[in-house]
């Protein structure tokens, strides 16, 4: 059986450069174990949160202050033609 005394004795053997990592592991173990929350996907409805018409109306023109611009194409090396 592992006891606190045994753990304390083993900690004394840990190299100094590993103490930070060991401390983080110990702190992580202090936090209560929580079950991950499982989010169920919602079905889209015509008037629900996934109404794409509403999304388009709300976001249309939102980048008009900073329009997206395509940069220069750049130069590419010429390669053999594939047949």
PDB file of N, CA, C and O in Angstrom:
ATOM      1  N   UNK A   1       0.845  -1.190   0.000  1.00  0.00           N
ATOM      2  CA  UNK A   1       0.000   0.000   0.000  1.00  0.00           C
ATOM      3  C   UNK A   1       0.889   1.252   0.000  1.00  0.00           C
ATOM      4  O   UNK A   1       1.894   1.318   0.708  1.00  0.00           O
ATOM      5  N   UNK A   2       0.498   2.224  -0.799  1.00  0.00           N
ATOM      6  CA  UNK A   2       1.256   3.467  -0.884  1.00  0.00           C
ATOM      7  C   UNK A   2       0.780   4.406   0.222  1.00  0.00           C
ATOM      8  O   UNK A   2      -0.419   4.639   0.371  1.00  0.00           O
ATOM      9  N   UNK A   3       1.698   4.928   0.976  1.00  0.00           N
ATOM     10  CA  UNK A   3       1.370   5.875   2.050  1.00  0.00           C
ATOM     11  C   UNK A   3       1.999   7.229   1.732  1.00  0.00           C
ATOM     12  O   UNK A   3       2.845   7.347   0.845  1.00  0.00           O
ATOM     13  N   UNK A   4       1.569   8.242   2.473  1.00  0.00           N
ATOM     14  CA  UNK A   4       2.142   9.578   2.280  1.00  0.00           C
ATOM     15  C   UNK A   4       3.631   9.570   2.617  1.00  0.00           C
ATOM     16  O   UNK A   4       4.427  10.254   1.974  1.00  0.00           O
ATOM     17  N   UNK A   5       3.989   8.809   3.609  1.00  0.00           N
ATOM     18  CA  UNK A   5       5.406   8.730   3.994  1.00  0.00           C
ATOM     19  C   UNK A   5       6.248   8.141   2.869  1.00  0.00           C
ATOM     20  O   UNK A   5       7.355   8.608   2.603  1.00  0.00           O
ATOM     21  N   UNK A   6       5.719   7.115   2.210  1.00  0.00           N
ATOM     22  CA  UNK A   6       6.428   6.499   1.084  1.00  0.00           C
ATOM     23  C   UNK A   6       6.577   7.509  -0.054  1.00  0.00           C
ATOM     24  O   UNK A   6       7.645   7.629  -0.654  1.00  0.00           O
ATOM     25  N   UNK A   7       5.504   8.227  -0.340  1.00  0.00           N
ATOM     26  CA  UNK A   7       5.561   9.243  -1.400  1.00  0.00           C
ATOM     27  C   UNK A   7       6.569  10.337  -1.062  1.00  0.00           C
ATOM     28  O   UNK A   7       7.340  10.764  -1.922  1.00  0.00           O
ATOM     29  N   UNK A   8       6.561  10.791   0.193  1.00  0.00           N
ATOM     30  CA  UNK A   8       7.512  11.825   0.604  1.00  0.00           C
ATOM     31  C   UNK A   8       8.953  11.350   0.453  1.00  0.00           C
ATOM     32  O   UNK A   8       9.823  12.120   0.046  1.00  0.00           O
ATOM     33  N   UNK A   9       9.205  10.101   0.773  1.00  0.00           N
ATOM     34  CA  UNK A   9      10.550   9.555   0.625  1.00  0.00           C
ATOM     35  C   UNK A   9      10.959   9.497  -0.842  1.00  0.00           C
ATOM     36  O   UNK A   9      12.117   9.749  -1.173  1.00  0.00           O
ATOM     37  N   UNK A  10      10.005   9.161  -1.733  1.00  0.00           N
ATOM     38  CA  UNK A  10      10.304   9.086  -3.164  1.00  0.00           C
ATOM     39  C   UNK A  10      10.516  10.478  -3.747  1.00  0.00           C
ATOM     40  O   UNK A  10      11.316  10.652  -4.666  1.00  0.00           O
ATOM     41  N   UNK A  11       9.802  11.471  -3.217  1.00  0.00           N
ATOM     42  CA  UNK A  11       9.964  12.853  -3.704  1.00  0.00           C
ATOM     43  C   UNK A  11      11.397  13.331  -3.481  1.00  0.00           C
ATOM     44  O   UNK A  11      11.943  14.076  -4.295  1.00  0.00           O
ATOM     45  N   UNK A  12      11.994  12.907  -2.391  1.00  0.00           N
ATOM     46  CA  UNK A  12      13.384  13.311  -2.117  1.00  0.00           C
ATOM     47  C   UNK A  12      14.353  12.788  -3.169  1.00  0.00           C
ATOM     48  O   UNK A  12      15.458  13.314  -3.304  1.00  0.00           O
ATOM     49  N   UNK A  13      13.958  11.765  -3.914  1.00  0.00           N
ATOM     50  CA  UNK A  13      14.825  11.186  -4.942  1.00  0.00           C
ATOM     51  C   UNK A  13      14.650  11.860  -6.310  1.00  0.00           C
ATOM     52  O   UNK A  13      15.436  11.617  -7.225  1.00  0.00           O
ATOM     53  N   UNK A  14      13.631  12.698  -6.446  1.00  0.00           N
ATOM     54  CA  UNK A  14      13.329  13.341  -7.730  1.00  0.00           C
ATOM     55  C   UNK A  14      14.384  14.411  -8.015  1.00  0.00           C
ATOM     56  O   UNK A  14      14.721  15.189  -7.123  1.00  0.00           O
ATOM     57  N   UNK A  15      14.914  14.465  -9.244  1.00  0.00           N
ATOM     58  CA  UNK A  15      15.877  15.516  -9.593  1.00  0.00           C
ATOM     59  C   UNK A  15      15.239  16.906  -9.496  1.00  0.00           C
ATOM     60  O   UNK A  15      14.041  17.070  -9.728  1.00  0.00           O
ATOM     61  N   UNK A  16      16.043  17.883  -9.157  1.00  0.00           N
ATOM     62  CA  UNK A  16      15.554  19.257  -8.967  1.00  0.00           C
ATOM     63  C   UNK A  16      14.836  19.803 -10.202  1.00  0.00           C
ATOM     64  O   UNK A  16      13.842  20.519 -10.078  1.00  0.00           O
ATOM     65  N   UNK A  17      15.337  19.465 -11.386  1.00  0.00           N
ATOM     66  CA  UNK A  17      14.736  20.024 -12.598  1.00  0.00           C
ATOM     67  C   UNK A  17      13.372  19.411 -12.924  1.00  0.00           C
ATOM     68  O   UNK A  17      12.704  19.881 -13.845  1.00  0.00           O
ATOM     69  N   UNK A  18      12.942  18.383 -12.202  1.00  0.00           N
ATOM     70  CA  UNK A  18      11.636  17.753 -12.426  1.00  0.00           C
ATOM     71  C   UNK A  18      10.604  18.164 -11.378  1.00  0.00           C
ATOM     72  O   UNK A  18       9.442  17.766 -11.470  1.00  0.00           O
ATOM     73  N   UNK A  19      11.006  18.942 -10.399  1.00  0.00           N
ATOM     74  CA  UNK A  19      10.101  19.289  -9.309  1.00  0.00           C
ATOM     75  C   UNK A  19       8.908  20.121  -9.770  1.00  0.00           C
ATOM     76  O   UNK A  19       7.797  19.952  -9.266  1.00  0.00           O
ATOM     77  N   UNK A  20       9.136  21.020 -10.728  1.00  0.00           N
ATOM     78  CA  UNK A  20       8.030  21.841 -11.242  1.00  0.00           C
ATOM     79  C   UNK A  20       6.958  20.962 -11.860  1.00  0.00           C
ATOM     80  O   UNK A  20       5.769  21.165 -11.614  1.00  0.00           O
ATOM     81  N   UNK A  21       7.364  19.996 -12.652  1.00  0.00           N
ATOM     82  CA  UNK A  21       6.418  19.075 -13.281  1.00  0.00           C
ATOM     83  C   UNK A  21       5.681  18.253 -12.224  1.00  0.00           C
ATOM     84  O   UNK A  21       4.464  18.090 -12.304  1.00  0.00           O
ATOM     85  N   UNK A  22       6.394  17.750 -11.260  1.00  0.00           N
ATOM     86  CA  UNK A  22       5.774  16.966 -10.194  1.00  0.00           C
ATOM     87  C   UNK A  22       4.763  17.809  -9.425  1.00  0.00           C
ATOM     88  O   UNK A  22       3.690  17.323  -9.070  1.00  0.00           O
ATOM     89  N   UNK A  23       5.102  19.067  -9.168  1.00  0.00           N
ATOM     90  CA  UNK A  23       4.189  19.955  -8.456  1.00  0.00           C
ATOM     91  C   UNK A  23       2.904  20.163  -9.257  1.00  0.00           C
ATOM     92  O   UNK A  23       1.812  20.153  -8.688  1.00  0.00           O
ATOM     93  N   UNK A  24       3.025  20.347 -10.551  1.00  0.00           N
ATOM     94  CA  UNK A  24       1.834  20.534 -11.400  1.00  0.00           C
ATOM     95  C   UNK A  24       0.964  19.286 -11.386  1.00  0.00           C
ATOM     96  O   UNK A  24      -0.262  19.382 -11.345  1.00  0.00           O
ATOM     97  N   UNK A  25       1.586  18.128 -11.419  1.00  0.00           N
ATOM     98  CA  UNK A  25       0.819  16.879 -11.375  1.00  0.00           C
ATOM     99  C   UNK A  25       0.072  16.776 -10.051  1.00  0.00           C
ATOM    100  O   UNK A  25      -1.099  16.399 -10.020  1.00  0.00           O
ATOM    101  N   UNK A  26       0.747  17.110  -8.969  1.00  0.00           N
ATOM    102  CA  UNK A  26       0.106  17.040  -7.656  1.00  0.00           C
ATOM    103  C   UNK A  26      -1.070  18.010  -7.573  1.00  0.00           C
ATOM    104  O   UNK A  26      -2.119  17.666  -7.030  1.00  0.00           O
ATOM    105  N   UNK A  27      -0.903  19.207  -8.101  1.00  0.00           N
ATOM    106  CA  UNK A  27      -1.991  20.188  -8.088  1.00  0.00           C
ATOM    107  C   UNK A  27      -3.165  19.718  -8.942  1.00  0.00           C
ATOM    108  O   UNK A  27      -4.322  19.950  -8.589  1.00  0.00           O
ATOM    109  N   UNK A  28      -2.878  19.066 -10.053  1.00  0.00           N
ATOM    110  CA  UNK A  28      -3.946  18.562 -10.916  1.00  0.00           C
ATOM    111  C   UNK A  28      -4.750  17.484 -10.204  1.00  0.00           C
ATOM    112  O   UNK A  28      -5.957  17.359 -10.416  1.00  0.00           O
ATOM    113  N   UNK A  29      -4.086  16.714  -9.369  1.00  0.00           N
ATOM    114  CA  UNK A  29      -4.776  15.661  -8.637  1.00  0.00           C
ATOM    115  C   UNK A  29      -5.628  16.207  -7.496  1.00  0.00           C
ATOM    116  O   UNK A  29      -6.532  15.517  -7.026  1.00  0.00           O
ATOM    117  N   UNK A  30      -5.361  17.424  -7.042  1.00  0.00           N
ATOM    118  CA  UNK A  30      -6.165  18.030  -5.992  1.00  0.00           C
ATOM    119  C   UNK A  30      -7.547  18.404  -6.491  1.00  0.00           C
ATOM    120  O   UNK A  30      -8.515  18.348  -5.734  1.00  0.00           O
ATOM    121  N   UNK A  31      -7.650  18.781  -7.748  1.00  0.00           N
ATOM    122  CA  UNK A  31      -8.927  19.210  -8.314  1.00  0.00           C
ATOM    123  C   UNK A  31      -9.889  18.032  -8.327  1.00  0.00           C
ATOM    124  O   UNK A  31      -9.497  16.912  -8.654  1.00  0.00           O
ATOM    125  N   UNK A  32     -11.141  18.277  -7.975  1.00  0.00           N
ATOM    126  CA  UNK A  32     -12.106  17.173  -7.989  1.00  0.00           C
ATOM    127  C   UNK A  32     -12.306  16.656  -9.406  1.00  0.00           C
ATOM    128  O   UNK A  32     -12.330  17.423 -10.369  1.00  0.00           O
ATOM    129  N   UNK A  33     -12.445  15.370  -9.511  1.00  0.00           N
ATOM    130  CA  UNK A  33     -12.679  14.766 -10.824  1.00  0.00           C
ATOM    131  C   UNK A  33     -14.087  15.123 -11.271  1.00  0.00           C
ATOM    132  O   UNK A  33     -15.057  14.889 -10.550  1.00  0.00           O
ATOM    133  N   UNK A  34     -14.190  15.689 -12.462  1.00  0.00           N
ATOM    134  CA  UNK A  34     -15.487  16.070 -13.001  1.00  0.00           C
ATOM    135  C   UNK A  34     -15.778  15.245 -14.243  1.00  0.00           C
ATOM    136  O   UNK A  34     -14.884  14.938 -15.031  1.00  0.00           O
ATOM    137  N   UNK A  35     -17.035  14.897 -14.398  1.00  0.00           N
ATOM    138  CA  UNK A  35     -17.442  14.208 -15.617  1.00  0.00           C
ATOM    139  C   UNK A  35     -17.484  15.232 -16.737  1.00  0.00           C
ATOM    140  O   UNK A  35     -17.972  16.346 -16.543  1.00  0.00           O
ATOM    141  N   UNK A  36     -16.977  14.865 -17.912  1.00  0.00           N
ATOM    142  CA  UNK A  36     -17.076  15.817 -19.026  1.00  0.00           C
ATOM    143  C   UNK A  36     -18.536  15.990 -19.427  1.00  0.00           C
ATOM    144  O   UNK A  36     -19.304  15.029 -19.478  1.00  0.00           O
ATOM    145  N   UNK A  37     -18.893  17.219 -19.707  1.00  0.00           N
ATOM    146  CA  UNK A  37     -20.252  17.517 -20.119  1.00  0.00           C
ATOM    147  C   UNK A  37     -20.418  17.149 -21.586  1.00  0.00           C
ATOM    148  O   UNK A  37     -19.680  17.625 -22.448  1.00  0.00           O
ATOM    149  N   UNK A  38     -21.383  16.307 -21.850  1.00  0.00           N
ATOM    150  CA  UNK A  38     -21.642  15.873 -23.223  1.00  0.00           C
ATOM    151  C   UNK A  38     -22.743  16.751 -23.792  1.00  0.00           C
ATOM    152  O   UNK A  38     -23.857  16.802 -23.270  1.00  0.00           O
ATOM    153  N   UNK A  39     -22.412  17.429 -24.858  1.00  0.00           N
ATOM    154  CA  UNK A  39     -23.372  18.319 -25.504  1.00  0.00           C
ATOM    155  C   UNK A  39     -24.035  17.574 -26.640  1.00  0.00           C
ATOM    156  O   UNK A  39     -23.374  17.087 -27.557  1.00  0.00           O
ATOM    157  N   UNK A  40     -25.342  17.493 -26.565  1.00  0.00           N
ATOM    158  CA  UNK A  40     -26.097  16.836 -27.624  1.00  0.00           C
ATOM    159  C   UNK A  40     -26.319  17.819 -28.770  1.00  0.00           C
ATOM    160  O   UNK A  40     -26.707  18.964 -28.538  1.00  0.00           O
ATOM    161  N   UNK A  41     -26.074  17.376 -30.011  1.00  0.00           N
ATOM    162  CA  UNK A  41     -26.309  18.277 -31.140  1.00  0.00           C
ATOM    163  C   UNK A  41     -27.793  18.621 -31.257  1.00  0.00           C
ATOM    164  O   UNK A  41     -28.665  17.777 -31.050  1.00  0.00           O
ATOM    165  N   UNK A  42     -28.046  19.865 -31.590  1.00  0.00           N
ATOM    166  CA  UNK A  42     -29.427  20.291 -31.739  1.00  0.00           C
ATOM    167  C   UNK A  42     -29.829  20.205 -33.199  1.00  0.00           C
ATOM    168  O   UNK A  42     -29.017  20.407 -34.101  1.00  0.00           O
ATOM    169  N   UNK A  43     -31.080  19.907 -33.405  1.00  0.00           N
ATOM    170  CA  UNK A  43     -31.587  19.845 -34.769  1.00  0.00           C
ATOM    171  C   UNK A  43     -31.928  21.252 -35.240  1.00  0.00           C
ATOM    172  O   UNK A  43     -32.427  22.079 -34.477  1.00  0.00           O
ATOM    173  N   UNK A  44     -31.651  21.499 -36.502  1.00  0.00           N
ATOM    174  CA  UNK A  44     -31.972  22.798 -37.078  1.00  0.00           C
ATOM    175  C   UNK A  44     -33.467  22.907 -37.292  1.00  0.00           C
ATOM    176  O   UNK A  44     -34.116  21.950 -37.714  1.00  0.00           O
ATOM    177  N   UNK A  45     -34.001  24.062 -37.003  1.00  0.00           N
ATOM    178  CA  UNK A  45     -35.409  24.308 -37.255  1.00  0.00           C
ATOM    179  C   UNK A  45     -35.512  25.580 -38.080  1.00  0.00           C
ATOM    180  O   UNK A  45     -34.607  26.413 -38.043  1.00  0.00           O
ATOM    181  N   UNK A  46     -36.590  25.742 -38.817  1.00  0.00           N
ATOM    182  CA  UNK A  46     -36.704  26.915 -39.686  1.00  0.00           C
ATOM    183  C   UNK A  46     -36.556  28.241 -38.943  1.00  0.00           C
ATOM    184  O   UNK A  46     -36.035  29.206 -39.501  1.00  0.00           O
ATOM    185  N   UNK A  47     -37.007  28.297 -37.693  1.00  0.00           N
ATOM    186  CA  UNK A  47     -36.925  29.547 -36.935  1.00  0.00           C
ATOM    187  C   UNK A  47     -36.002  29.413 -35.735  1.00  0.00           C
ATOM    188  O   UNK A  47     -36.033  30.254 -34.837  1.00  0.00           O
ATOM    189  N   UNK A  48     -35.180  28.369 -35.706  1.00  0.00           N
ATOM    190  CA  UNK A  48     -34.333  28.098 -34.560  1.00  0.00           C
ATOM    191  C   UNK A  48     -32.985  28.773 -34.661  1.00  0.00           C
ATOM    192  O   UNK A  48     -32.770  29.645 -35.503  1.00  0.00           O
ATOM    193  N   UNK A  49     -32.066  28.354 -33.780  1.00  0.00           N
ATOM    194  CA  UNK A  49     -30.752  28.994 -33.723  1.00  0.00           C
ATOM    195  C   UNK A  49     -29.884  28.735 -34.947  1.00  0.00           C
ATOM    196  O   UNK A  49     -28.858  29.392 -35.121  1.00  0.00           O
ATOM    197  N   UNK A  50     -30.270  27.801 -35.790  1.00  0.00           N
ATOM    198  CA  UNK A  50     -29.473  27.495 -36.967  1.00  0.00           C
ATOM    199  C   UNK A  50     -30.105  28.051 -38.241  1.00  0.00           C
ATOM    200  O   UNK A  50     -29.829  27.571 -39.340  1.00  0.00           O
ATOM    201  N   UNK A  51     -30.940  29.048 -38.087  1.00  0.00           N
ATOM    202  CA  UNK A  51     -31.607  29.662 -39.237  1.00  0.00           C
ATOM    203  C   UNK A  51     -30.581  30.456 -40.033  1.00  0.00           C
ATOM    204  O   UNK A  51     -30.193  31.553 -39.629  1.00  0.00           O
ATOM    205  N   UNK A  52     -30.143  29.912 -41.154  1.00  0.00           N
ATOM    206  CA  UNK A  52     -29.057  30.532 -41.911  1.00  0.00           C
ATOM    207  C   UNK A  52     -29.487  31.835 -42.567  1.00  0.00           C
ATOM    208  O   UNK A  52     -28.647  32.702 -42.807  1.00  0.00           O
ATOM    209  N   UNK A  53     -30.763  31.997 -42.863  1.00  0.00           N
ATOM    210  CA  UNK A  53     -31.224  33.259 -43.430  1.00  0.00           C
ATOM    211  C   UNK A  53     -30.985  34.403 -42.434  1.00  0.00           C
ATOM    212  O   UNK A  53     -30.523  35.482 -42.806  1.00  0.00           O
ATOM    213  N   UNK A  54     -31.306  34.147 -41.184  1.00  0.00           N
ATOM    214  CA  UNK A  54     -31.106  35.153 -40.143  1.00  0.00           C
ATOM    215  C   UNK A  54     -29.614  35.443 -39.963  1.00  0.00           C
ATOM    216  O   UNK A  54     -29.211  36.595 -39.799  1.00  0.00           O
ATOM    217  N   UNK A  55     -28.812  34.395 -39.996  1.00  0.00           N
ATOM    218  CA  UNK A  55     -27.370  34.564 -39.870  1.00  0.00           C
ATOM    219  C   UNK A  55     -26.822  35.453 -40.973  1.00  0.00           C
ATOM    220  O   UNK A  55     -26.027  36.354 -40.703  1.00  0.00           O
ATOM    221  N   UNK A  56     -27.233  35.214 -42.204  1.00  0.00           N
ATOM    222  CA  UNK A  56     -26.767  36.018 -43.343  1.00  0.00           C
ATOM    223  C   UNK A  56     -27.209  37.462 -43.180  1.00  0.00           C
ATOM    224  O   UNK A  56     -26.421  38.377 -43.420  1.00  0.00           O
ATOM    225  N   UNK A  57     -28.448  37.683 -42.778  1.00  0.00           N
ATOM    226  CA  UNK A  57     -28.942  39.051 -42.599  1.00  0.00           C
ATOM    227  C   UNK A  57     -28.157  39.798 -41.522  1.00  0.00           C
ATOM    228  O   UNK A  57     -27.893  40.992 -41.658  1.00  0.00           O
ATOM    229  N   UNK A  58     -27.785  39.090 -40.448  1.00  0.00           N
ATOM    230  CA  UNK A  58     -27.077  39.742 -39.348  1.00  0.00           C
ATOM    231  C   UNK A  58     -25.607  40.004 -39.662  1.00  0.00           C
ATOM    232  O   UNK A  58     -25.021  40.952 -39.138  1.00  0.00           O
ATOM    233  N   UNK A  59     -25.017  39.185 -40.498  1.00  0.00           N
ATOM    234  CA  UNK A  59     -23.580  39.311 -40.740  1.00  0.00           C
ATOM    235  C   UNK A  59     -23.231  39.916 -42.094  1.00  0.00           C
ATOM    236  O   UNK A  59     -22.066  40.239 -42.329  1.00  0.00           O
ATOM    237  N   UNK A  60     -24.180  40.077 -42.976  1.00  0.00           N
ATOM    238  CA  UNK A  60     -23.907  40.611 -44.300  1.00  0.00           C
ATOM    239  C   UNK A  60     -23.304  42.002 -44.189  1.00  0.00           C
ATOM    240  O   UNK A  60     -23.863  42.873 -43.523  1.00  0.00           O
ATOM    241  N   UNK A  61     -22.180  42.210 -44.830  1.00  0.00           N
ATOM    242  CA  UNK A  61     -21.524  43.503 -44.846  1.00  0.00           C
ATOM    243  C   UNK A  61     -20.677  43.801 -43.621  1.00  0.00           C
ATOM    244  O   UNK A  61     -20.193  44.922 -43.460  1.00  0.00           O
ATOM    245  N   UNK A  62     -20.490  42.810 -42.754  1.00  0.00           N
ATOM    246  CA  UNK A  62     -19.734  43.067 -41.523  1.00  0.00           C
ATOM    247  C   UNK A  62     -18.256  43.326 -41.786  1.00  0.00           C
ATOM    248  O   UNK A  62     -17.563  43.845 -40.911  1.00  0.00           O
ATOM    249  N   UNK A  63     -17.759  42.979 -42.962  1.00  0.00           N
ATOM    250  CA  UNK A  63     -16.358  43.235 -43.295  1.00  0.00           C
ATOM    251  C   UNK A  63     -16.204  44.382 -44.286  1.00  0.00           C
ATOM    252  O   UNK A  63     -15.158  44.519 -44.920  1.00  0.00           O
ATOM    253  N   UNK A  64     -17.236  45.202 -44.421  1.00  0.00           N
ATOM    254  CA  UNK A  64     -17.161  46.289 -45.400  1.00  0.00           C
ATOM    255  C   UNK A  64     -16.097  47.324 -45.034  1.00  0.00           C
ATOM    256  O   UNK A  64     -15.570  48.006 -45.913  1.00  0.00           O
ATOM    257  N   UNK A  65     -15.776  47.447 -43.737  1.00  0.00           N
ATOM    258  CA  UNK A  65     -14.728  48.378 -43.317  1.00  0.00           C
ATOM    259  C   UNK A  65     -13.339  47.871 -43.680  1.00  0.00           C
ATOM    260  O   UNK A  65     -12.434  48.663 -43.940  1.00  0.00           O
ATOM    261  N   UNK A  66     -13.171  46.560 -43.699  1.00  0.00           N
ATOM    262  CA  UNK A  66     -11.873  45.949 -43.997  1.00  0.00           C
ATOM    263  C   UNK A  66     -12.097  44.815 -45.001  1.00  0.00           C
ATOM    264  O   UNK A  66     -12.088  43.640 -44.635  1.00  0.00           O
ATOM    265  N   UNK A  67     -12.296  45.178 -46.253  1.00  0.00           N
ATOM    266  CA  UNK A  67     -12.587  44.132 -47.239  1.00  0.00           C
ATOM    267  C   UNK A  67     -11.426  43.149 -47.390  1.00  0.00           C
ATOM    268  O   UNK A  67     -10.257  43.501 -47.231  1.00  0.00           O
ATOM    269  N   UNK A  68     -11.785  41.926 -47.696  1.00  0.00           N
ATOM    270  CA  UNK A  68     -10.786  40.887 -47.907  1.00  0.00           C
ATOM    271  C   UNK A  68     -10.137  41.104 -49.267  1.00  0.00           C
ATOM    272  O   UNK A  68     -10.829  41.274 -50.272  1.00  0.00           O
ATOM    273  N   UNK A  69      -8.816  41.099 -49.297  1.00  0.00           N
ATOM    274  CA  UNK A  69      -8.097  41.289 -50.546  1.00  0.00           C
ATOM    275  C   UNK A  69      -7.185  40.108 -50.781  1.00  0.00           C
ATOM    276  O   UNK A  69      -6.591  39.571 -49.845  1.00  0.00           O
ATOM    277  N   UNK A  70      -7.077  39.708 -52.026  1.00  0.00           N
ATOM    278  CA  UNK A  70      -6.182  38.616 -52.378  1.00  0.00           C
ATOM    279  C   UNK A  70      -4.808  39.203 -52.669  1.00  0.00           C
ATOM    280  O   UNK A  70      -4.678  40.171 -53.419  1.00  0.00           O
ATOM    281  N   UNK A  71      -3.793  38.611 -52.071  1.00  0.00           N
ATOM    282  CA  UNK A  71      -2.433  39.074 -52.299  1.00  0.00           C
ATOM    283  C   UNK A  71      -1.912  38.635 -53.662  1.00  0.00           C
ATOM    284  O   UNK A  71      -2.607  37.956 -54.418  1.00  0.00           O
ATOM    285  N   UNK A  72      -0.684  39.031 -53.961  1.00  0.00           N
ATOM    286  CA  UNK A  72      -0.069  38.648 -55.225  1.00  0.00           C
ATOM    287  C   UNK A  72       0.039  37.132 -55.331  1.00  0.00           C
ATOM    288  O   UNK A  72       0.222  36.437 -54.331  1.00  0.00           O
ATOM    289  N   UNK A  73      -0.077  36.639 -56.543  1.00  0.00           N
ATOM    290  CA  UNK A  73      -0.012  35.201 -56.794  1.00  0.00           C
ATOM    291  C   UNK A  73       1.370  34.649 -56.486  1.00  0.00           C
ATOM    292  O   UNK A  73       1.497  33.532 -55.984  1.00  0.00           O
ATOM    293  N   UNK A  74       2.394  35.418 -56.780  1.00  0.00           N
ATOM    294  CA  UNK A  74       3.750  34.932 -56.565  1.00  0.00           C
ATOM    295  C   UNK A  74       4.267  34.243 -57.811  1.00  0.00           C
ATOM    296  O   UNK A  74       3.529  34.058 -58.779  1.00  0.00           O
ATOM    297  N   UNK A  75       5.522  33.866 -57.789  1.00  0.00           N
ATOM    298  CA  UNK A  75       6.126  33.210 -58.944  1.00  0.00           C
ATOM    299  C   UNK A  75       6.337  31.742 -58.618  1.00  0.00           C
ATOM    300  O   UNK A  75       6.798  31.390 -57.532  1.00  0.00           O
ATOM    301  N   UNK A  76       5.999  30.910 -59.558  1.00  0.00           N
ATOM    302  CA  UNK A  76       6.141  29.476 -59.371  1.00  0.00           C
ATOM    303  C   UNK A  76       7.112  28.926 -60.407  1.00  0.00           C
ATOM    304  O   UNK A  76       7.205  29.430 -61.527  1.00  0.00           O
ATOM    305  N   UNK A  77       7.818  27.902 -60.017  1.00  0.00           N
ATOM    306  CA  UNK A  77       8.778  27.298 -60.927  1.00  0.00           C
ATOM    307  C   UNK A  77       8.020  26.541 -62.021  1.00  0.00           C
ATOM    308  O   UNK A  77       6.919  26.038 -61.796  1.00  0.00           O
ATOM    309  N   UNK A  78       8.635  26.470 -63.219  1.00  0.00           N
ATOM    310  CA  UNK A  78       8.031  25.715 -64.309  1.00  0.00           C
ATOM    311  C   UNK A  78       8.434  24.254 -64.151  1.00  0.00           C
ATOM    312  O   UNK A  78       9.589  23.933 -63.870  1.00  0.00           O
ATOM    313  N   UNK A  79       7.474  23.400 -64.334  1.00  0.00           N
ATOM    314  CA  UNK A  79       7.717  21.955 -64.177  1.00  0.00           C
ATOM    315  C   UNK A  79       7.401  21.258 -65.488  1.00  0.00           C
ATOM    316  O   UNK A  79       6.845  21.841 -66.419  1.00  0.00           O
ATOM    317  N   UNK A  80       7.776  19.994 -65.524  1.00  0.00           N
ATOM    318  CA  UNK A  80       7.491  19.204 -66.719  1.00  0.00           C
ATOM    319  C   UNK A  80       6.005  19.048 -66.901  1.00  0.00           C
ATOM    320  O   UNK A  80       5.250  18.976 -65.931  1.00  0.00           O
ATOM    321  N   UNK A  81       5.588  18.996 -68.146  1.00  0.00           N
ATOM    322  CA  UNK A  81       4.173  18.811 -68.452  1.00  0.00           C
ATOM    323  C   UNK A  81       3.821  17.348 -68.266  1.00  0.00           C
ATOM    324  O   UNK A  81       4.522  16.467 -68.764  1.00  0.00           O
ATOM    325  N   UNK A  82       2.734  17.089 -67.548  1.00  0.00           N
ATOM    326  CA  UNK A  82       2.285  15.714 -67.343  1.00  0.00           C
ATOM    327  C   UNK A  82       1.493  15.259 -68.547  1.00  0.00           C
ATOM    328  O   UNK A  82       0.676  16.007 -69.084  1.00  0.00           O
ATOM    329  N   UNK A  83       1.728  14.063 -68.960  1.00  0.00           N
ATOM    330  CA  UNK A  83       0.982  13.542 -70.120  1.00  0.00           C
ATOM    331  C   UNK A  83      -0.006  12.498 -69.704  1.00  0.00           C
ATOM    332  O   UNK A  83      -0.719  11.953 -70.547  1.00  0.00           O
TER     333      UNK A  83
END
